[in-house]
């Protein structure tokens, strides 16, 4: 699902940001309900892509894909 992919994306980025292992990060996310937070607010958080599009279009970016 898109929500699961987003959670994995967040986990991987946070893991790199804090120099943690995947296991450490997953446990931290489970222990403190981060996965629940990401799932609950997925609809709001996914709008970042829309915001990035607006930003790029305002700068006449050429998007090839």
C-alpha positions as a printed NumPy array, in Angstrom:
array([[  0.   ,   0.   ,   0.   ],
       [  1.042,   3.627,  -0.385],
       [  0.852,   4.071,   3.364],
       [  3.256,   1.179,   3.995],
       [  5.681,   2.48 ,   1.369],
       [  5.551,   5.916,   2.99 ],
       [  6.261,   4.415,   6.427],
       [  9.283,   2.557,   5.058],
       [ 10.489,   5.728,   3.365],
       [ 10.22 ,   7.628,   6.667],
       [ 11.931,   4.839,   8.591],
       [ 14.84 ,   4.694,   6.145],
       [ 15.304,   8.453,   6.176],
       [ 15.135,   8.695,   9.964],
       [ 17.546,   5.769,  10.278],
       [ 20.105,   7.569,   8.104],
       [ 19.466,  10.916,   9.824],
       [ 20.173,   9.456,  13.278],
       [ 22.759,   6.834,  12.197],
       [ 20.652,   4.005,  13.628],
       [ 20.197,   0.46 ,  12.426],
       [ 16.954,  -0.585,  10.806],
       [ 16.13 ,  -2.703,  13.84 ],
       [ 16.75 ,   0.2  ,  16.241],
       [ 14.622,   2.546,  14.181],
       [ 11.761,   0.079,  13.756],
       [ 11.724,  -0.599,  17.498],
       [ 11.755,   3.124,  18.267],
       [  8.885,   3.705,  15.823],
       [  6.899,   0.799,  17.316],
       [  7.581,   1.745,  20.924],
       [  6.483,   5.347,  20.491],
       [  3.684,   4.878,  17.965],
       [  5.401,   6.556,  15.033],
       [  3.947,   4.027,  12.577],
       [  0.465,   4.782,  13.918],
       [  1.163,   8.51 ,  13.587],
       [  2.327,   8.114,   9.989],
       [ -0.723,   6.001,   9.097],
       [ -3.154,   8.341,  10.849],
       [ -1.798,  11.458,   9.16 ],
       [ -0.783,   9.932,   5.823],
       [ -3.341,  11.986,   3.896],
       [ -1.938,  15.217,   5.294],
       [  1.716,  14.224,   5.054],
       [  1.436,  13.088,   1.436],
       [  0.553,  16.641,   0.398],
       [  4.229,  17.466,   0.659],
       [  4.519,  16.046,  -2.862],
       [  1.869,  18.483,  -4.057],
       [  3.706,  21.345,  -2.354],
       [  6.968,  20.312,  -4.013],
       [  5.198,  20.266,  -7.403],
       [  3.902,  23.783,  -6.861],
       [  7.362,  24.956,  -5.817],
       [  9.008,  23.396,  -8.884],
       [  6.358,  24.698, -11.282],
       [  6.76 ,  28.205,  -9.883],
       [ 10.414,  27.975, -10.897],
       [  9.591,  26.619, -14.361],
       [ 11.191,  23.263, -13.589],
       [ 11.163,  20.64 , -16.315],
       [  9.987,  17.332, -14.884],
       [ 10.72 ,  14.308, -17.046],
       [  8.866,  11.212, -15.947]])
